[in-house]
């Protein structure tokens, strides 16, 4: 048996095939067919043969589609778009009918002004994602009160009119007057005038000699007596001093006429006057023609407004900033509600700021019962930021101003609640920064607590 197995192994030989794996890959085996029911077959036939097709197959497209081959003109790719002009011509109009009296050439902002290189309101808007909060690399909008741009434009016009033969000035000197008449080097900021360098008139020689002699005189030495004579002299001197106390003028006699002033002193005659930053309103004065001044109110109440509320409404309609100081429950919220309603009427936005987040949540709940569009912005919550009335903390508004949020373009009123926090040593700087950084087109309505604001 073993011999037969060895003989069978000798007859057995293997045939080597190097491409056997390729034959397996190319082999197509029949797939298992899933049996379809009658409804599926009927739906497939209707879709294939009875339903009109909205597209052509590849075979029909190759038969019916026509193409026109045209040579490519690569020179059109190298043409540059025309640059934007930096100046435009505007007419100068006068009178109520607007008659044209002249024309002038003015500069226009470039299209390259973006949120990363310009503080102008004419710059391009940023991305929609940064509309509410802004971004860290954005420039803030120009604060109100900075007229450097207008001054530079006016100075450029003046320089163009004048001759160019004068000495060349630096860029900063073209905006700020340093050494000229009433310049910054001669008139300090906040002063009405500077030092006057005119030569004074000559002094009378006789008068100067009298003053010199008076100053060179030595005081007379007091002679002190001894014994009874000295005591009598002391008593006489004490009696004379008592008599002099009765008359103040006798205590300050003018001994030397040369030192007496010849006219009224300038310090006593000069009237101290300064710029009036705020106008006090007499709340006791009634306004009988209030409905004539404000015929179409943005919001009405079922009660008659107080005098200070009418004054606030009138000044808000006039575009002024309002500072309301009244005791608790006096009706300061009426002024805030009217500012919000006026912003909604003008299709702008009003921002209501509060010192703490709990008060913001309370105002959000209260205002939602009064107004249709109310939103809130806090550090962790953002609800309806597109609303016409936005409630936030003062720190959030400061962040929006510094980060150049495009939302500031649409803001018309900013309402500061509990503005007496400006006196706080730790957080008062936040209110100061917000008031300074607000653009010029925004009006403010402040509501402090009267007993805590100083």
SEVONU-787065 format. One record per residue (C-alpha): x, y, z; residue number from 0. Coordinates in nm, 3 decimals. Example, Ala and Ser with C-alpha at 12.3 -4.5 7.8 and 13.67 -1.06 7.14 Angstrom:
residues 2
<rec x="1.230" y="-0.450" z="0.780" palum="0"/>
<rec x="1.367" y="-0.106" z="0.714" palum="1"/>
END
This chain:
residues 454
<rec x="0.000" y="0.000" z="0.000" palum="0"/>
<rec x="0.285" y="0.233" z="0.080" palum="1"/>
<rec x="0.448" y="0.160" z="-0.253" palum="2"/>
<rec x="0.126" y="0.252" z="-0.437" palum="3"/>
<rec x="0.100" y="0.584" z="-0.246" palum="4"/>
<rec x="0.458" y="0.676" z="-0.336" palum="5"/>
<rec x="0.393" y="0.599" z="-0.701" palum="6"/>
<rec x="0.080" y="0.818" z="-0.694" palum="7"/>
<rec x="0.278" y="1.107" z="-0.544" palum="8"/>
<rec x="0.536" y="1.079" z="-0.818" palum="9"/>
<rec x="0.266" y="1.105" z="-1.082" palum="10"/>
<rec x="0.113" y="1.411" z="-0.911" palum="11"/>
<rec x="0.244" y="1.747" z="-1.036" palum="12"/>
<rec x="0.118" y="2.106" z="-0.993" palum="13"/>
<rec x="0.068" y="2.354" z="-1.273" palum="14"/>
<rec x="0.191" y="2.703" z="-1.181" palum="15"/>
<rec x="-0.035" y="2.997" z="-1.274" palum="16"/>
<rec x="0.092" y="3.347" z="-1.206" palum="17"/>
<rec x="-0.226" y="3.531" z="-1.309" palum="18"/>
<rec x="-0.478" y="3.328" z="-1.119" palum="19"/>
<rec x="-0.569" y="3.620" z="-0.890" palum="20"/>
<rec x="-0.650" y="3.844" z="-1.190" palum="21"/>
<rec x="-0.892" y="3.592" z="-1.325" palum="22"/>
<rec x="-1.081" y="3.603" z="-0.998" palum="23"/>
<rec x="-1.104" y="3.981" z="-1.010" palum="24"/>
<rec x="-1.237" y="3.984" z="-1.365" palum="25"/>
<rec x="-1.484" y="3.711" z="-1.296" palum="26"/>
<rec x="-1.843" y="3.834" z="-1.284" palum="27"/>
<rec x="-2.064" y="3.624" z="-1.069" palum="28"/>
<rec x="-2.441" y="3.643" z="-1.091" palum="29"/>
<rec x="-2.589" y="3.866" z="-0.824" palum="30"/>
<rec x="-2.872" y="3.753" z="-0.610" palum="31"/>
<rec x="-3.192" y="3.899" z="-0.745" palum="32"/>
<rec x="-3.441" y="4.033" z="-0.501" palum="33"/>
<rec x="-3.791" y="3.939" z="-0.587" palum="34"/>
<rec x="-4.016" y="4.237" z="-0.647" palum="35"/>
<rec x="-4.381" y="4.245" z="-0.576" palum="36"/>
<rec x="-4.648" y="4.343" z="-0.824" palum="37"/>
<rec x="-4.683" y="4.706" z="-0.709" palum="38"/>
<rec x="-4.310" y="4.774" z="-0.737" palum="39"/>
<rec x="-4.296" y="4.629" z="-1.087" palum="40"/>
<rec x="-4.592" y="4.837" z="-1.196" palum="41"/>
<rec x="-4.439" y="5.155" z="-1.052" palum="42"/>
<rec x="-4.104" y="5.087" z="-1.221" palum="43"/>
<rec x="-4.269" y="5.033" z="-1.560" palum="44"/>
<rec x="-4.477" y="5.349" z="-1.531" palum="45"/>
<rec x="-4.172" y="5.552" z="-1.434" palum="46"/>
<rec x="-3.963" y="5.415" z="-1.719" palum="47"/>
<rec x="-4.209" y="5.410" z="-2.011" palum="48"/>
<rec x="-4.515" y="5.619" z="-1.927" palum="49"/>
<rec x="-4.373" y="5.920" z="-1.738" palum="50"/>
<rec x="-4.219" y="6.197" z="-1.953" palum="51"/>
<rec x="-3.858" y="6.267" z="-1.864" palum="52"/>
<rec x="-3.738" y="6.621" z="-1.790" palum="53"/>
<rec x="-3.381" y="6.551" z="-1.896" palum="54"/>
<rec x="-3.210" y="6.399" z="-2.196" palum="55"/>
<rec x="-2.998" y="6.093" z="-2.169" palum="56"/>
<rec x="-2.632" y="6.105" z="-2.260" palum="57"/>
<rec x="-2.703" y="5.938" z="-2.594" palum="58"/>
<rec x="-2.963" y="6.195" z="-2.696" palum="59"/>
<rec x="-2.747" y="6.483" z="-2.572" palum="60"/>
<rec x="-2.463" y="6.375" z="-2.797" palum="61"/>
<rec x="-2.705" y="6.367" z="-3.092" palum="62"/>
<rec x="-2.891" y="6.694" z="-3.034" palum="63"/>
<rec x="-2.653" y="6.928" z="-2.849" palum="64"/>
<rec x="-2.454" y="7.169" z="-3.064" palum="65"/>
<rec x="-2.133" y="7.346" z="-2.969" palum="66"/>
<rec x="-1.970" y="7.649" z="-3.123" palum="67"/>
<rec x="-1.598" y="7.651" z="-3.075" palum="68"/>
<rec x="-1.453" y="8.002" z="-3.066" palum="69"/>
<rec x="-1.093" y="8.101" z="-3.014" palum="70"/>
<rec x="-1.017" y="8.232" z="-2.663" palum="71"/>
<rec x="-0.908" y="8.595" z="-2.646" palum="72"/>
<rec x="-0.657" y="8.599" z="-2.363" palum="73"/>
<rec x="-0.592" y="8.972" z="-2.390" palum="74"/>
<rec x="-0.932" y="9.042" z="-2.230" palum="75"/>
<rec x="-0.808" y="8.880" z="-1.910" palum="76"/>
<rec x="-0.538" y="9.145" z="-1.866" palum="77"/>
<rec x="-0.762" y="9.452" z="-1.885" palum="78"/>
<rec x="-0.788" y="9.655" z="-1.562" palum="79"/>
<rec x="-1.114" y="9.791" z="-1.432" palum="80"/>
<rec x="-1.136" y="10.172" z="-1.428" palum="81"/>
<rec x="-1.031" y="10.319" z="-1.094" palum="82"/>
<rec x="-1.277" y="10.511" z="-0.883" palum="83"/>
<rec x="-1.247" y="10.886" z="-0.889" palum="84"/>
<rec x="-1.143" y="11.043" z="-0.558" palum="85"/>
<rec x="-1.319" y="11.373" z="-0.621" palum="86"/>
<rec x="-1.666" y="11.471" z="-0.737" palum="87"/>
<rec x="-1.823" y="11.803" z="-0.829" palum="88"/>
<rec x="-2.110" y="11.925" z="-0.614" palum="89"/>
<rec x="-2.329" y="12.228" z="-0.665" palum="90"/>
<rec x="-2.354" y="12.503" z="-0.406" palum="91"/>
<rec x="-2.717" y="12.591" z="-0.344" palum="92"/>
<rec x="-2.875" y="12.879" z="-0.156" palum="93"/>
<rec x="-3.224" y="12.987" z="-0.061" palum="94"/>
<rec x="-3.537" y="12.789" z="0.006" palum="95"/>
<rec x="-3.579" y="12.711" z="-0.362" palum="96"/>
<rec x="-3.225" y="12.569" z="-0.379" palum="97"/>
<rec x="-3.088" y="12.779" z="-0.662" palum="98"/>
<rec x="-2.738" y="12.691" z="-0.781" palum="99"/>
<rec x="-2.486" y="12.963" z="-0.702" palum="100"/>
<rec x="-2.164" y="12.777" z="-0.772" palum="101"/>
<rec x="-1.985" y="12.447" z="-0.755" palum="102"/>
<rec x="-1.691" y="12.296" z="-0.573" palum="103"/>
<rec x="-1.483" y="11.982" z="-0.591" palum="104"/>
<rec x="-1.498" y="11.758" z="-0.285" palum="105"/>
<rec x="-1.321" y="11.435" z="-0.200" palum="106"/>
<rec x="-1.504" y="11.105" z="-0.162" palum="107"/>
<rec x="-1.393" y="10.812" z="0.054" palum="108"/>
<rec x="-1.218" y="10.528" z="-0.120" palum="109"/>
<rec x="-1.371" y="10.184" z="-0.157" palum="110"/>
<rec x="-1.069" y="10.040" z="0.020" palum="111"/>
<rec x="-1.194" y="10.167" z="0.357" palum="112"/>
<rec x="-1.284" y="9.863" z="0.567" palum="113"/>
<rec x="-1.336" y="9.785" z="0.933" palum="114"/>
<rec x="-0.966" y="9.703" z="0.966" palum="115"/>
<rec x="-0.824" y="10.033" z="0.839" palum="116"/>
<rec x="-1.086" y="10.307" z="0.885" palum="117"/>
<rec x="-1.303" y="10.461" z="1.157" palum="118"/>
<rec x="-1.543" y="10.625" z="0.912" palum="119"/>
<rec x="-1.911" y="10.536" z="0.884" palum="120"/>
<rec x="-1.861" y="10.524" z="0.506" palum="121"/>
<rec x="-1.646" y="10.212" z="0.529" palum="122"/>
<rec x="-1.763" y="9.878" z="0.397" palum="123"/>
<rec x="-1.974" y="9.665" z="0.630" palum="124"/>
<rec x="-1.805" y="9.363" z="0.783" palum="125"/>
<rec x="-1.925" y="9.005" z="0.776" palum="126"/>
<rec x="-2.274" y="8.922" z="0.895" palum="127"/>
<rec x="-2.133" y="8.705" z="1.174" palum="128"/>
<rec x="-1.960" y="9.012" z="1.325" palum="129"/>
<rec x="-2.259" y="9.246" z="1.288" palum="130"/>
<rec x="-2.365" y="9.237" z="1.654" palum="131"/>
<rec x="-2.049" y="9.177" z="1.855" palum="132"/>
<rec x="-1.780" y="9.305" z="1.619" palum="133"/>
<rec x="-1.429" y="9.159" z="1.606" palum="134"/>
<rec x="-1.104" y="9.215" z="1.792" palum="135"/>
<rec x="-0.920" y="9.351" z="1.489" palum="136"/>
<rec x="-1.185" y="9.605" z="1.385" palum="137"/>
<rec x="-1.141" y="9.978" z="1.424" palum="138"/>
<rec x="-1.399" y="10.154" z="1.643" palum="139"/>
<rec x="-1.615" y="10.418" z="1.483" palum="140"/>
<rec x="-1.504" y="10.777" z="1.526" palum="141"/>
<rec x="-1.632" y="10.914" z="1.860" palum="142"/>
<rec x="-1.845" y="11.224" z="1.866" palum="143"/>
<rec x="-1.677" y="11.561" z="1.901" palum="144"/>
<rec x="-1.377" y="11.481" z="1.681" palum="145"/>
<rec x="-1.385" y="11.725" z="1.393" palum="146"/>
<rec x="-1.037" y="11.646" z="1.265" palum="147"/>
<rec x="-1.166" y="11.499" z="0.939" palum="148"/>
<rec x="-1.379" y="11.803" z="0.865" palum="149"/>
<rec x="-1.098" y="12.037" z="0.967" palum="150"/>
<rec x="-0.851" y="11.854" z="0.743" palum="151"/>
<rec x="-1.087" y="11.871" z="0.445" palum="152"/>
<rec x="-1.149" y="12.242" z="0.499" palum="153"/>
<rec x="-0.778" y="12.302" z="0.537" palum="154"/>
<rec x="-0.704" y="12.117" z="0.215" palum="155"/>
<rec x="-0.948" y="12.341" z="0.033" palum="156"/>
<rec x="-0.784" y="12.647" z="0.183" palum="157"/>
<rec x="-0.438" y="12.523" z="0.090" palum="158"/>
<rec x="-0.548" y="12.464" z="-0.268" palum="159"/>
<rec x="-0.676" y="12.820" z="-0.292" palum="160"/>
<rec x="-0.360" y="12.974" z="-0.151" palum="161"/>
<rec x="-0.022" y="12.983" z="-0.320" palum="162"/>
<rec x="0.213" y="12.693" z="-0.277" palum="163"/>
<rec x="0.514" y="12.922" z="-0.233" palum="164"/>
<rec x="0.496" y="12.922" z="0.148" palum="165"/>
<rec x="0.697" y="12.692" z="0.373" palum="166"/>
<rec x="0.584" y="12.333" z="0.376" palum="167"/>
<rec x="0.402" y="12.230" z="0.692" palum="168"/>
<rec x="0.390" y="11.895" z="0.857" palum="169"/>
<rec x="0.078" y="11.682" z="0.833" palum="170"/>
<rec x="-0.017" y="11.746" z="1.197" palum="171"/>
<rec x="0.034" y="12.121" z="1.164" palum="172"/>
<rec x="-0.210" y="12.123" z="0.873" palum="173"/>
<rec x="-0.486" y="12.005" z="1.108" palum="174"/>
<rec x="-0.390" y="12.166" z="1.441" palum="175"/>
<rec x="-0.285" y="12.529" z="1.470" palum="176"/>
<rec x="0.033" y="12.535" z="1.676" palum="177"/>
<rec x="0.226" y="12.856" z="1.638" palum="178"/>
<rec x="-0.020" y="13.085" z="1.460" palum="179"/>
<rec x="-0.245" y="13.344" z="1.609" palum="180"/>
<rec x="-0.438" y="13.191" z="1.901" palum="181"/>
<rec x="-0.251" y="12.867" z="1.836" palum="182"/>
<rec x="-0.201" y="12.576" z="2.071" palum="183"/>
<rec x="0.145" y="12.698" z="2.176" palum="184"/>
<rec x="0.008" y="13.032" z="2.295" palum="185"/>
<rec x="-0.346" y="12.944" z="2.412" palum="186"/>
<rec x="-0.373" y="12.639" z="2.641" palum="187"/>
<rec x="-0.677" y="12.412" z="2.599" palum="188"/>
<rec x="-0.968" y="12.542" z="2.802" palum="189"/>
<rec x="-0.841" y="12.902" z="2.820" palum="190"/>
<rec x="-1.008" y="13.192" z="2.644" palum="191"/>
<rec x="-0.675" y="13.352" z="2.557" palum="192"/>
<rec x="-0.305" y="13.307" z="2.612" palum="193"/>
<rec x="-0.028" y="13.535" z="2.729" palum="194"/>
<rec x="-0.014" y="13.880" z="2.581" palum="195"/>
<rec x="0.338" y="13.966" z="2.474" palum="196"/>
<rec x="0.273" y="14.333" z="2.395" palum="197"/>
<rec x="0.511" y="14.578" z="2.555" palum="198"/>
<rec x="0.364" y="14.768" z="2.844" palum="199"/>
<rec x="0.358" y="15.146" z="2.842" palum="200"/>
<rec x="0.632" y="15.344" z="3.012" palum="201"/>
<rec x="0.601" y="15.398" z="3.390" palum="202"/>
<rec x="0.622" y="15.745" z="3.535" palum="203"/>
<rec x="0.975" y="15.800" z="3.672" palum="204"/>
<rec x="0.847" y="15.995" z="3.972" palum="205"/>
<rec x="0.604" y="15.720" z="4.065" palum="206"/>
<rec x="0.874" y="15.457" z="4.031" palum="207"/>
<rec x="1.106" y="15.662" z="4.251" palum="208"/>
<rec x="0.837" y="15.691" z="4.521" palum="209"/>
<rec x="0.782" y="15.316" z="4.522" palum="210"/>
<rec x="1.154" y="15.256" z="4.547" palum="211"/>
<rec x="1.189" y="15.493" z="4.843" palum="212"/>
<rec x="0.897" y="15.331" z="5.021" palum="213"/>
<rec x="1.043" y="14.987" z="4.983" palum="214"/>
<rec x="1.383" y="15.104" z="5.112" palum="215"/>
<rec x="1.241" y="15.258" z="5.429" palum="216"/>
<rec x="1.314" y="15.071" z="5.750" palum="217"/>
<rec x="1.042" y="15.024" z="6.011" palum="218"/>
<rec x="1.071" y="15.250" z="6.315" palum="219"/>
<rec x="1.213" y="15.092" z="6.630" palum="220"/>
<rec x="0.976" y="15.056" z="6.921" palum="221"/>
<rec x="1.089" y="15.232" z="7.243" palum="222"/>
<rec x="1.008" y="15.023" z="7.545" palum="223"/>
<rec x="0.966" y="15.203" z="7.880" palum="224"/>
<rec x="1.061" y="15.080" z="8.229" palum="225"/>
<rec x="0.859" y="15.090" z="8.550" palum="226"/>
<rec x="0.539" y="15.288" z="8.583" palum="227"/>
<rec x="0.598" y="15.479" z="8.266" palum="228"/>
<rec x="0.625" y="15.152" z="8.075" palum="229"/>
<rec x="0.307" y="15.018" z="8.229" palum="230"/>
<rec x="0.118" y="15.339" z="8.145" palum="231"/>
<rec x="0.238" y="15.315" z="7.789" palum="232"/>
<rec x="0.127" y="14.952" z="7.770" palum="233"/>
<rec x="-0.219" y="15.044" z="7.898" palum="234"/>
<rec x="-0.243" y="15.327" z="7.647" palum="235"/>
<rec x="-0.141" y="15.097" z="7.366" palum="236"/>
<rec x="-0.401" y="14.835" z="7.468" palum="237"/>
<rec x="-0.675" y="15.098" z="7.480" palum="238"/>
<rec x="-0.577" y="15.227" z="7.141" palum="239"/>
<rec x="-0.583" y="14.872" z="6.997" palum="240"/>
<rec x="-0.936" y="14.819" z="7.131" palum="241"/>
<rec x="-1.049" y="15.134" z="6.963" palum="242"/>
<rec x="-0.891" y="15.027" z="6.635" palum="243"/>
<rec x="-1.078" y="14.696" z="6.635" palum="244"/>
<rec x="-1.405" y="14.887" z="6.610" palum="245"/>
<rec x="-1.314" y="15.022" z="6.272" palum="246"/>
<rec x="-1.166" y="14.781" z="6.018" palum="247"/>
<rec x="-1.060" y="15.059" z="5.788" palum="248"/>
<rec x="-0.852" y="15.219" z="6.066" palum="249"/>
<rec x="-0.664" y="14.892" z="6.108" palum="250"/>
<rec x="-0.556" y="14.894" z="5.743" palum="251"/>
<rec x="-0.454" y="15.249" z="5.669" palum="252"/>
<rec x="-0.295" y="15.340" z="5.340" palum="253"/>
<rec x="0.032" y="15.482" z="5.457" palum="254"/>
<rec x="0.200" y="15.509" z="5.120" palum="255"/>
<rec x="-0.009" y="15.658" z="4.835" palum="256"/>
<rec x="0.242" y="15.535" z="4.580" palum="257"/>
<rec x="0.138" y="15.175" z="4.648" palum="258"/>
<rec x="-0.235" y="15.244" z="4.619" palum="259"/>
<rec x="-0.393" y="15.095" z="4.303" palum="260"/>
<rec x="-0.492" y="15.357" z="4.048" palum="261"/>
<rec x="-0.783" y="15.160" z="3.905" palum="262"/>
<rec x="-1.010" y="14.862" z="3.950" palum="263"/>
<rec x="-0.823" y="14.534" z="3.972" palum="264"/>
<rec x="-0.861" y="14.311" z="3.666" palum="265"/>
<rec x="-0.922" y="14.000" z="3.876" palum="266"/>
<rec x="-1.222" y="14.156" z="4.049" palum="267"/>
<rec x="-1.368" y="14.312" z="3.736" palum="268"/>
<rec x="-1.332" y="14.013" z="3.503" palum="269"/>
<rec x="-1.646" y="13.805" z="3.472" palum="270"/>
<rec x="-1.591" y="13.435" z="3.487" palum="271"/>
<rec x="-1.769" y="13.279" z="3.192" palum="272"/>
<rec x="-1.742" y="12.937" z="3.033" palum="273"/>
<rec x="-1.915" y="12.707" z="2.789" palum="274"/>
<rec x="-2.255" y="12.587" z="2.900" palum="275"/>
<rec x="-2.260" y="12.211" z="2.856" palum="276"/>
<rec x="-2.613" y="12.151" z="2.983" palum="277"/>
<rec x="-2.937" y="12.347" z="3.007" palum="278"/>
<rec x="-3.135" y="12.323" z="3.326" palum="279"/>
<rec x="-3.509" y="12.291" z="3.267" palum="280"/>
<rec x="-3.757" y="12.451" z="3.502" palum="281"/>
<rec x="-3.993" y="12.165" z="3.579" palum="282"/>
<rec x="-4.237" y="12.400" z="3.753" palum="283"/>
<rec x="-4.304" y="12.585" z="3.429" palum="284"/>
<rec x="-4.605" y="12.448" z="3.246" palum="285"/>
<rec x="-4.607" y="12.378" z="2.870" palum="286"/>
<rec x="-4.953" y="12.474" z="2.742" palum="287"/>
<rec x="-4.864" y="12.421" z="2.373" palum="288"/>
<rec x="-4.708" y="12.076" z="2.416" palum="289"/>
<rec x="-4.942" y="11.917" z="2.161" palum="290"/>
<rec x="-4.848" y="12.184" z="1.909" palum="291"/>
<rec x="-4.477" y="12.124" z="1.963" palum="292"/>
<rec x="-4.516" y="11.745" z="1.944" palum="293"/>
<rec x="-4.829" y="11.682" z="1.735" palum="294"/>
<rec x="-4.752" y="11.319" z="1.642" palum="295"/>
<rec x="-4.619" y="11.137" z="1.947" palum="296"/>
<rec x="-4.451" y="10.802" z="1.902" palum="297"/>
<rec x="-4.629" y="10.663" z="2.209" palum="298"/>
<rec x="-4.929" y="10.773" z="2.413" palum="299"/>
<rec x="-5.018" y="10.703" z="2.775" palum="300"/>
<rec x="-5.361" y="10.696" z="2.941" palum="301"/>
<rec x="-5.255" y="10.972" z="3.181" palum="302"/>
<rec x="-5.131" y="11.328" z="3.153" palum="303"/>
<rec x="-4.754" y="11.360" z="3.146" palum="304"/>
<rec x="-4.569" y="11.562" z="3.405" palum="305"/>
<rec x="-4.376" y="11.872" z="3.312" palum="306"/>
<rec x="-4.034" y="11.707" z="3.318" palum="307"/>
<rec x="-4.168" y="11.422" z="3.105" palum="308"/>
<rec x="-4.303" y="11.667" z="2.848" palum="309"/>
<rec x="-3.969" y="11.848" z="2.841" palum="310"/>
<rec x="-3.786" y="11.519" z="2.791" palum="311"/>
<rec x="-4.022" y="11.413" z="2.510" palum="312"/>
<rec x="-3.982" y="11.748" z="2.335" palum="313"/>
<rec x="-3.602" y="11.738" z="2.351" palum="314"/>
<rec x="-3.592" y="11.376" z="2.236" palum="315"/>
<rec x="-3.802" y="11.474" z="1.936" palum="316"/>
<rec x="-3.554" y="11.756" z="1.872" palum="317"/>
<rec x="-3.260" y="11.513" z="1.871" palum="318"/>
<rec x="-3.107" y="11.633" z="2.198" palum="319"/>
<rec x="-2.958" y="11.428" z="2.478" palum="320"/>
<rec x="-3.163" y="11.418" z="2.798" palum="321"/>
<rec x="-3.051" y="11.378" z="3.160" palum="322"/>
<rec x="-3.340" y="11.296" z="3.395" palum="323"/>
<rec x="-3.275" y="11.313" z="3.770" palum="324"/>
<rec x="-3.579" y="11.235" z="3.982" palum="325"/>
<rec x="-3.668" y="11.036" z="4.290" palum="326"/>
<rec x="-3.794" y="10.679" z="4.284" palum="327"/>
<rec x="-4.131" y="10.616" z="4.114" palum="328"/>
<rec x="-4.134" y="10.966" z="3.964" palum="329"/>
<rec x="-4.184" y="10.841" z="3.608" palum="330"/>
<rec x="-3.835" y="10.814" z="3.461" palum="331"/>
<rec x="-3.933" y="10.494" z="3.280" palum="332"/>
<rec x="-4.177" y="10.696" z="3.068" palum="333"/>
<rec x="-3.883" y="10.880" z="2.912" palum="334"/>
<rec x="-3.706" y="10.552" z="2.838" palum="335"/>
<rec x="-4.018" y="10.401" z="2.682" palum="336"/>
<rec x="-4.067" y="10.705" z="2.461" palum="337"/>
<rec x="-3.707" y="10.687" z="2.338" palum="338"/>
<rec x="-3.759" y="10.320" z="2.248" palum="339"/>
<rec x="-4.089" y="10.396" z="2.073" palum="340"/>
<rec x="-3.932" y="10.688" z="1.885" palum="341"/>
<rec x="-3.649" y="10.464" z="1.761" palum="342"/>
<rec x="-3.903" y="10.208" z="1.640" palum="343"/>
<rec x="-4.092" y="10.485" z="1.461" palum="344"/>
<rec x="-3.773" y="10.603" z="1.289" palum="345"/>
<rec x="-3.684" y="10.239" z="1.202" palum="346"/>
<rec x="-3.364" y="10.264" z="1.405" palum="347"/>
<rec x="-3.247" y="10.097" z="1.725" palum="348"/>
<rec x="-3.245" y="10.193" z="2.091" palum="349"/>
<rec x="-3.008" y="10.035" z="2.344" palum="350"/>
<rec x="-3.109" y="10.010" z="2.710" palum="351"/>
<rec x="-2.809" y="9.957" z="2.938" palum="352"/>
<rec x="-2.821" y="9.846" z="3.299" palum="353"/>
<rec x="-2.542" y="9.794" z="3.553" palum="354"/>
<rec x="-2.617" y="9.429" z="3.639" palum="355"/>
<rec x="-2.741" y="9.130" z="3.441" palum="356"/>
<rec x="-3.032" y="9.061" z="3.678" palum="357"/>
<rec x="-3.173" y="9.406" z="3.605" palum="358"/>
<rec x="-3.130" y="9.342" z="3.231" palum="359"/>
<rec x="-3.336" y="9.024" z="3.257" palum="360"/>
<rec x="-3.605" y="9.211" z="3.449" palum="361"/>
<rec x="-3.623" y="9.492" z="3.192" palum="362"/>
<rec x="-3.634" y="9.237" z="2.910" palum="363"/>
<rec x="-3.936" y="9.073" z="3.072" palum="364"/>
<rec x="-4.107" y="9.409" z="3.132" palum="365"/>
<rec x="-4.045" y="9.556" z="2.787" palum="366"/>
<rec x="-4.165" y="9.242" z="2.609" palum="367"/>
<rec x="-4.511" y="9.317" z="2.746" palum="368"/>
<rec x="-4.502" y="9.670" z="2.602" palum="369"/>
<rec x="-4.309" y="9.652" z="2.272" palum="370"/>
<rec x="-4.316" y="9.400" z="1.990" palum="371"/>
<rec x="-3.944" y="9.378" z="1.911" palum="372"/>
<rec x="-3.721" y="9.340" z="2.217" palum="373"/>
<rec x="-3.384" y="9.163" z="2.235" palum="374"/>
<rec x="-3.122" y="9.103" z="2.501" palum="375"/>
<rec x="-2.745" y="9.067" z="2.483" palum="376"/>
<rec x="-2.540" y="8.940" z="2.775" palum="377"/>
<rec x="-2.218" y="8.751" z="2.813" palum="378"/>
<rec x="-2.384" y="8.413" z="2.764" palum="379"/>
<rec x="-2.728" y="8.491" z="2.614" palum="380"/>
<rec x="-2.819" y="8.647" z="2.279" palum="381"/>
<rec x="-3.192" y="8.668" z="2.201" palum="382"/>
<rec x="-3.332" y="8.849" z="1.897" palum="383"/>
<rec x="-3.033" y="9.077" z="1.824" palum="384"/>
<rec x="-3.215" y="9.223" z="1.520" palum="385"/>
<rec x="-3.483" y="9.387" z="1.737" palum="386"/>
<rec x="-3.530" y="9.764" z="1.751" palum="387"/>
<rec x="-3.488" y="9.760" z="2.131" palum="388"/>
<rec x="-3.180" y="9.587" z="2.270" palum="389"/>
<rec x="-3.115" y="9.542" z="2.642" palum="390"/>
<rec x="-2.761" y="9.480" z="2.760" palum="391"/>
<rec x="-2.513" y="9.561" z="3.033" palum="392"/>
<rec x="-2.285" y="9.860" z="3.000" palum="393"/>
<rec x="-1.980" y="9.635" z="2.963" palum="394"/>
<rec x="-2.135" y="9.468" z="2.657" palum="395"/>
<rec x="-2.195" y="9.807" z="2.495" palum="396"/>
<rec x="-1.837" y="9.911" z="2.565" palum="397"/>
<rec x="-1.712" y="9.592" z="2.402" palum="398"/>
<rec x="-1.928" y="9.659" z="2.094" palum="399"/>
<rec x="-1.791" y="10.014" z="2.065" palum="400"/>
<rec x="-1.427" y="9.909" z="2.092" palum="401"/>
<rec x="-1.472" y="9.614" z="1.852" palum="402"/>
<rec x="-1.638" y="9.827" z="1.583" palum="403"/>
<rec x="-1.969" y="9.641" z="1.558" palum="404"/>
<rec x="-2.178" y="9.747" z="1.257" palum="405"/>
<rec x="-2.485" y="9.744" z="1.481" palum="406"/>
<rec x="-2.377" y="10.089" z="1.605" palum="407"/>
<rec x="-2.467" y="10.233" z="1.263" palum="408"/>
<rec x="-2.839" y="10.174" z="1.330" palum="409"/>
<rec x="-2.846" y="10.299" z="1.691" palum="410"/>
<rec x="-3.022" y="10.630" z="1.755" palum="411"/>
<rec x="-3.073" y="10.632" z="2.133" palum="412"/>
<rec x="-2.874" y="10.488" z="2.422" palum="413"/>
<rec x="-3.054" y="10.480" z="2.758" palum="414"/>
<rec x="-2.835" y="10.463" z="3.069" palum="415"/>
<rec x="-3.024" y="10.328" z="3.368" palum="416"/>
<rec x="-2.872" y="10.385" z="3.713" palum="417"/>
<rec x="-2.613" y="10.620" z="3.564" palum="418"/>
<rec x="-2.504" y="10.718" z="3.914" palum="419"/>
<rec x="-2.271" y="10.417" z="3.887" palum="420"/>
<rec x="-2.036" y="10.656" z="3.706" palum="421"/>
<rec x="-1.924" y="10.764" z="4.055" palum="422"/>
<rec x="-1.824" y="10.408" z="4.142" palum="423"/>
<rec x="-1.450" y="10.369" z="4.192" palum="424"/>
<rec x="-1.430" y="10.030" z="4.020" palum="425"/>
<rec x="-1.694" y="10.036" z="3.746" palum="426"/>
<rec x="-1.741" y="10.408" z="3.688" palum="427"/>
<rec x="-1.478" y="10.409" z="3.415" palum="428"/>
<rec x="-1.705" y="10.185" z="3.203" palum="429"/>
<rec x="-1.974" y="10.454" z="3.185" palum="430"/>
<rec x="-1.711" y="10.719" z="3.109" palum="431"/>
<rec x="-1.566" y="10.517" z="2.822" palum="432"/>
<rec x="-1.908" y="10.447" z="2.672" palum="433"/>
<rec x="-2.010" y="10.814" z="2.685" palum="434"/>
<rec x="-1.681" y="10.917" z="2.523" palum="435"/>
<rec x="-1.683" y="10.647" z="2.254" palum="436"/>
<rec x="-2.043" y="10.696" z="2.138" palum="437"/>
<rec x="-2.060" y="10.839" z="1.783" palum="438"/>
<rec x="-2.199" y="11.184" z="1.722" palum="439"/>
<rec x="-2.532" y="11.074" z="1.573" palum="440"/>
<rec x="-2.640" y="10.891" z="1.890" palum="441"/>
<rec x="-2.850" y="11.071" z="2.153" palum="442"/>
<rec x="-2.832" y="10.975" z="2.520" palum="443"/>
<rec x="-3.107" y="10.948" z="2.779" palum="444"/>
<rec x="-2.974" y="10.907" z="3.134" palum="445"/>
<rec x="-3.182" y="10.806" z="3.435" palum="446"/>
<rec x="-2.989" y="10.832" z="3.762" palum="447"/>
<rec x="-3.112" y="10.798" z="4.115" palum="448"/>
<rec x="-3.132" y="11.149" z="4.248" palum="449"/>
<rec x="-3.031" y="11.061" z="4.604" palum="450"/>
<rec x="-2.711" y="10.888" z="4.489" palum="451"/>
<rec x="-2.593" y="11.103" z="4.196" palum="452"/>
<rec x="-2.357" y="11.389" z="4.287" palum="453"/>
END
